[in-house]
Amino acid sequence: MTELSTIAFLGTLGTQEMVIIFLIVLLLFGAKKLPQLARGVGKSMGEFKKAKEEFEHEISRAEEEATKPSKESSPRKEEAS
């Protein structure tokens, strides 16, 4: 319950909050590290998006297989030898 009230207290981030966060990050990491940090964040976001799409594809494929009637469940006629 405490976490929920803390998150609700934050609300949405406005322009001023974003500028303050950017300045704090700039002070902590320095101007030389920011491009590397941004590249790393961009790559990780891309990897996350790719993994999410693969997961959704696997789920939809599994759903299709589950709803599709299987060929093995239908009775077969055995040939006489």
Secondary structure as UniProt FT lines:
FT   HELIX           2..10
FT   HELIX           15..29
FT   TURN            31..33
FT   HELIX           34..67
FT   TURN            72..73
//
